[in-house]
Amino acid sequence: MIASNFVPSKLAHTFSIVARDRATGQLGVAVQSHWFSVGREVCWAEPGVGAVATQSLVEVSYGPLGLAGMRRGLTASQALAELLAADEGRELRQVAMVDARGHVAVHTGRQCMADAGHELGATFSVQANIMANPRVWPAMANAYRVARGELAERLLEALDAAQAAGGDLRGRQSAALLVVGGERCVEPWSGVLVELRVEDHPQPLVELRRLLTLHRAYEHMNAGDDLLGQKRVEEALIEYRCAAQMAPQISEMPFWHAVTLADLGRVEEALPLFREVFARDPNLATLLERLPAAGLLRADAPTLARLLACR
């Protein structure tokens, strides 16, 4: 039986969304709350299995146990019903689940604090409690239905709509976003596509979007590394340039772009990048000096001296 004792650390009055992307099969959950580190307890997802949001007076075990039920073949509705039946505190819970086939289930207990409610859609559910008004969750549902782009962006559109409609009666503090792949993995962590948390911030959704943009930039860097390993040099350099454009404040991105050029013997192309990078962060010149010994830059002494002269 699920424990029915509640402690203050399990409070997570909030609004959230769980969803499956019908085009890619990706599964995701996103949340914002006026509570510290809300994502740690609310958001659960496993590649090719499902996603769960557990909130209000939180029983955290709905997350891992809900995923376990869906992993063994239960639909979202069956997994949620099984857990509710064992929970003496079910009327204080608000829980939503979506499984890998797009089946969705949600429960808003009768004792969830007003304004509280939920709305089911095709392969998604939105839910909220202690809202400023009852327009919040319908606004989330409408925003998600018309949103375009990748699942992570569409989940954030729903959260933005909730906040614009009034959001949490108490204000805002933290937010989280978790997206996983649609296929099961032997190593489930390898299927985690986006996992971002804003633990405490005056505008958590703004900060969450900033982090998502930064996440995308580093995805381009990683793609560049993969392409370089496949000897697809020009494609790799395109990825590096894209990363630097998306996150111009990160000096290390153009630095590694320049290092790649230098390693390929394309020193003339690398020099202006190094000049810009060293002007912004002189410590990266020291890092450059250390690369040959680590086997990360093929450069003879004269070439290395020429690169360092950009300081």
C-alpha positions as CSV (number, residue, x, y, z in Angstrom):
1,M,0.0,0.0,0.0
2,I,1.2,3.5,-0.8
3,A,2.0,5.5,2.3
4,S,-0.6,8.0,3.3
5,N,1.6,10.2,5.6
6,F,2.4,13.7,4.3
7,V,5.3,15.9,5.2
8,P,6.0,19.5,4.1
9,S,8.8,18.4,1.8
10,K,6.2,16.6,-0.4
11,L,4.1,19.7,-1.2
12,A,4.1,20.5,-4.9
13,H,1.1,22.6,-5.7
14,T,1.6,23.4,-9.4
15,F,0.6,23.1,-13.0
16,S,2.1,20.5,-15.4
17,I,1.7,18.7,-18.7
18,V,2.4,15.1,-19.8
19,A,2.4,14.3,-23.5
20,R,3.5,11.9,-26.2
21,D,4.5,13.3,-29.6
22,R,2.6,11.4,-32.2
23,A,5.2,12.0,-34.9
24,T,8.3,11.0,-33.0
25,G,7.0,8.9,-30.1
26,Q,8.9,11.1,-27.7
27,L,7.4,11.3,-24.2
28,G,7.7,14.3,-22.0
29,V,6.6,16.1,-18.8
30,A,7.0,19.8,-17.8
31,V,6.0,21.7,-14.7
32,Q,6.2,25.1,-12.9
33,S,5.4,25.8,-9.3
34,H,5.9,28.2,-6.4
35,W,7.9,25.6,-4.6
36,F,11.7,24.9,-4.5
37,S,13.1,22.3,-6.9
38,V,9.7,21.1,-8.1
39,G,11.0,18.9,-10.9
40,R,12.8,16.5,-8.4
41,E,9.5,15.1,-7.2
42,V,6.9,15.8,-9.9
43,C,8.6,14.8,-13.2
44,W,9.2,11.1,-14.2
45,A,9.7,9.6,-17.6
46,E,11.3,6.5,-19.2
47,P,12.1,6.0,-22.9
48,G,9.5,3.9,-24.7
49,V,7.5,3.4,-21.5
50,G,5.8,6.6,-20.4
51,A,5.8,9.9,-18.5
52,V,4.2,10.8,-15.1
53,A,3.5,14.0,-13.3
54,T,2.7,13.5,-9.5
55,Q,1.7,16.7,-7.6
56,S,-0.5,18.4,-5.1
57,L,0.2,16.7,-1.8
58,V,2.8,14.5,-3.6
59,E,3.2,10.8,-3.3
60,V,6.5,10.5,-5.1
61,S,6.1,6.8,-5.6
62,Y,3.5,7.4,-8.3
63,G,6.4,8.3,-10.6
64,P,8.6,5.1,-10.4
65,L,5.7,2.8,-9.7
66,G,3.6,4.2,-12.5
67,L,6.5,3.7,-14.9
68,A,7.0,0.2,-13.6
69,G,3.3,-0.6,-14.3
70,M,3.5,0.7,-17.8
71,R,6.8,-1.1,-18.4
72,R,5.1,-4.4,-17.7
73,G,2.4,-3.6,-20.2
74,L,-0.3,-1.8,-18.3
75,T,-1.9,1.2,-20.0
76,A,-1.7,4.6,-18.4
77,S,-5.2,4.2,-17.1
78,Q,-4.5,0.8,-15.6
79,A,-1.3,1.8,-14.0
80,L,-2.9,4.9,-12.4
81,A,-6.0,3.0,-11.2
82,E,-3.8,0.3,-9.6
83,L,-1.9,3.0,-7.6
84,L,-5.0,5.0,-6.6
85,A,-6.7,1.9,-5.3
86,A,-3.7,1.3,-2.9
87,D,-3.5,5.0,-1.7
88,E,-5.5,6.1,1.3
89,G,-4.6,9.7,0.4
90,R,-5.8,9.5,-3.1
91,E,-8.2,12.5,-2.7
92,L,-5.3,14.8,-2.0
93,R,-3.3,13.7,-5.1
94,Q,-3.1,15.0,-8.6
95,V,-1.5,12.6,-11.0
96,A,-1.3,12.3,-14.8
97,M,0.3,9.6,-16.9
98,V,0.9,8.9,-20.6
99,D,2.1,5.6,-22.0
100,A,4.2,4.8,-25.0
101,R,1.0,4.2,-27.1
102,G,-0.4,7.6,-26.3
103,H,-3.0,6.5,-23.8
104,V,-3.5,9.1,-21.1
105,A,-4.9,9.1,-17.6
106,V,-5.3,11.7,-15.0
107,H,-6.7,12.0,-11.5
108,T,-7.5,15.2,-9.5
109,G,-8.6,14.3,-6.0
110,R,-11.6,15.9,-4.4
111,Q,-9.4,17.5,-1.7
112,C,-6.9,19.2,-4.1
113,M,-6.9,22.9,-3.3
114,A,-8.9,25.2,-5.6
115,D,-8.7,26.2,-8.2
116,A,-7.8,22.7,-9.3
117,G,-8.6,20.7,-12.4
118,H,-7.4,18.9,-15.5
119,E,-8.1,18.5,-19.2
120,L,-7.3,15.5,-21.3
121,G,-6.4,15.7,-25.0
122,A,-5.2,13.4,-27.7
123,T,-2.0,12.0,-26.2
124,F,-1.6,14.6,-23.5
125,S,-3.0,15.8,-20.2
126,V,-2.7,19.1,-18.4
127,Q,-3.4,19.5,-14.7
128,A,-3.2,22.2,-12.0
129,N,-4.0,23.0,-8.4
130,I,-4.0,26.2,-6.3
131,M,-4.4,28.2,-9.5
132,A,-5.3,31.9,-9.6
133,N,-8.4,31.0,-11.6
134,P,-10.0,28.0,-13.4
135,R,-8.9,29.2,-16.8
136,V,-5.3,28.1,-16.3
137,W,-5.5,24.4,-17.4
138,P,-7.8,25.0,-20.4
139,A,-5.3,27.7,-21.6
140,M,-2.6,25.1,-21.3
141,A,-4.5,22.5,-23.4
142,N,-5.4,25.1,-26.1
143,A,-1.8,26.2,-26.3
144,Y,-0.4,22.7,-26.6
145,R,-2.9,21.8,-29.3
146,V,-1.8,24.6,-31.6
147,A,1.9,24.6,-30.7
148,R,4.4,23.6,-33.4
149,G,7.9,22.3,-33.3
150,E,9.7,19.7,-31.2
151,L,8.0,18.3,-28.1
152,A,10.1,20.2,-25.6
153,E,9.2,23.5,-27.2
154,R,5.5,22.6,-27.3
155,L,5.5,21.6,-23.6
156,L,7.0,25.0,-22.8
157,E,4.3,26.7,-24.8
158,A,1.7,25.1,-22.6
159,L,3.5,26.3,-19.4
160,D,3.8,29.8,-20.8
161,A,0.0,29.8,-21.5
162,A,-0.7,28.7,-17.9
163,Q,1.4,31.5,-16.5
164,A,-0.2,34.1,-18.9
165,A,-3.7,32.9,-17.7
166,G,-2.8,33.6,-14.1
167,G,-0.8,30.6,-13.1
168,D,-0.1,29.6,-9.5
169,L,-2.0,31.7,-6.9
170,R,1.2,32.0,-4.9
171,G,3.5,33.1,-7.7
172,R,6.4,31.2,-9.3
173,Q,9.7,29.8,-8.2
174,S,10.9,26.6,-10.0
175,A,10.3,24.7,-13.2
176,A,11.4,21.5,-15.0
177,L,11.4,19.8,-18.4
178,L,12.0,16.2,-19.1
179,V,11.8,14.6,-22.6
180,V,12.7,11.0,-23.4
181,G,12.8,8.9,-26.6
182,G,9.9,6.8,-27.9
183,E,11.9,3.5,-28.0
184,R,12.8,1.4,-25.1
185,C,16.5,1.3,-24.3
186,V,18.6,-1.4,-22.5
187,E,20.2,1.5,-20.8
188,P,17.3,3.9,-20.1
189,W,19.5,6.9,-19.3
190,S,20.7,6.8,-22.9
191,G,17.2,7.7,-24.1
192,V,16.9,10.9,-22.1
193,L,16.8,13.7,-24.6
194,V,16.2,16.8,-22.5
195,E,16.4,17.0,-18.7
196,L,16.5,20.6,-17.4
197,R,15.6,22.1,-14.0
198,V,15.3,25.6,-12.7
199,E,15.4,25.2,-8.9
200,D,14.8,28.8,-7.8
201,H,14.4,31.8,-10.0
202,P,12.1,34.9,-10.2
203,Q,11.1,33.9,-13.7
204,P,11.6,30.1,-14.0
205,L,10.0,29.7,-17.4
206,V,12.2,32.4,-18.9
207,E,15.2,30.7,-17.4
208,L,14.0,27.2,-18.6
209,R,13.8,28.5,-22.2
210,R,17.3,29.9,-21.9
211,L,18.6,26.6,-20.7
212,L,16.8,24.8,-23.5
213,T,18.4,27.0,-26.1
214,L,21.8,26.3,-24.5
215,H,21.0,22.6,-24.5
216,R,20.3,22.8,-28.2
217,A,23.6,24.6,-28.8
218,Y,25.5,21.8,-27.0
219,E,23.6,19.3,-29.1
220,H,25.1,20.9,-32.2
221,M,28.6,20.7,-30.6
222,N,28.1,17.0,-29.8
223,A,26.8,16.4,-33.4
224,G,29.9,18.1,-34.7
225,D,32.1,15.9,-32.6
226,D,30.3,12.8,-34.0
227,L,30.6,14.0,-37.6
228,L,34.3,14.7,-37.1
229,G,34.8,11.2,-35.8
230,Q,33.2,10.0,-39.1
231,K,35.6,12.2,-41.1
232,R,32.7,14.3,-42.3
233,V,34.7,17.5,-41.7
234,E,32.6,20.1,-43.5
235,E,29.4,19.0,-41.9
236,A,31.1,19.0,-38.5
237,L,32.2,22.6,-38.9
238,I,28.7,23.6,-39.8
239,E,27.5,22.2,-36.6
240,Y,30.2,24.0,-34.6
241,R,29.3,27.3,-36.3
242,C,25.6,26.7,-35.5
243,A,26.4,26.1,-31.8
244,A,28.4,29.2,-31.5
245,Q,25.7,31.3,-33.1
246,M,23.1,29.9,-30.7
247,A,25.2,30.6,-27.7
248,P,27.5,33.5,-28.5
249,Q,28.2,34.1,-24.8
250,I,30.0,30.7,-24.5
251,S,33.6,31.4,-25.5
252,E,34.5,27.7,-25.4
253,M,32.3,26.9,-28.4
254,P,34.3,28.9,-31.0
255,F,37.5,27.9,-29.2
256,W,36.9,24.2,-30.0
257,H,35.8,25.2,-33.5
258,A,39.2,26.9,-33.9
259,V,41.0,24.0,-32.4
260,T,39.4,21.6,-34.9
261,L,40.4,23.9,-37.8
262,A,44.0,24.1,-36.5
263,D,44.1,20.3,-36.0
264,L,43.1,19.9,-39.6
265,G,45.9,22.2,-40.7
266,R,43.6,25.0,-41.6
267,V,45.5,27.5,-39.5
268,E,44.5,30.6,-41.5
269,E,40.9,29.9,-40.8
270,A,41.6,29.2,-37.1
271,L,43.5,32.4,-36.4
272,P,40.7,35.0,-36.4
273,L,38.6,32.7,-34.1
274,F,41.5,32.4,-31.7
275,R,41.9,36.1,-31.6
276,E,38.3,36.7,-30.7
277,V,38.3,33.9,-28.2
278,F,41.5,34.9,-26.4
279,A,40.2,38.5,-26.2
280,R,37.2,37.3,-24.3
281,D,38.9,34.7,-22.2
282,P,42.7,34.7,-21.9
283,N,42.6,31.5,-19.9
284,L,41.7,29.6,-23.1
285,A,45.1,30.4,-24.5
286,T,46.6,28.5,-21.5
287,L,44.2,25.7,-22.3
288,L,45.4,25.7,-25.9
289,E,49.0,25.3,-24.7
290,R,48.0,22.1,-22.9
291,L,46.2,20.4,-25.8
292,P,49.2,18.9,-27.7
293,A,50.4,17.0,-24.6
294,A,46.9,15.5,-24.2
295,G,46.8,14.4,-27.8
296,L,44.0,16.9,-28.6
297,L,45.9,19.1,-31.0
298,R,48.4,18.1,-33.7
299,A,50.6,21.1,-33.9
300,D,54.4,21.5,-34.0
301,A,56.1,24.1,-31.9
302,P,56.1,26.9,-34.6
303,T,52.4,26.4,-35.4
304,L,51.5,26.4,-31.7
305,A,53.5,29.6,-31.2
306,R,51.7,31.2,-34.1
307,L,48.3,30.3,-32.6
308,L,49.3,31.6,-29.2
309,A,50.5,34.8,-30.7
310,C,46.8,35.7,-31.1
311,R,46.7,36.6,-27.4
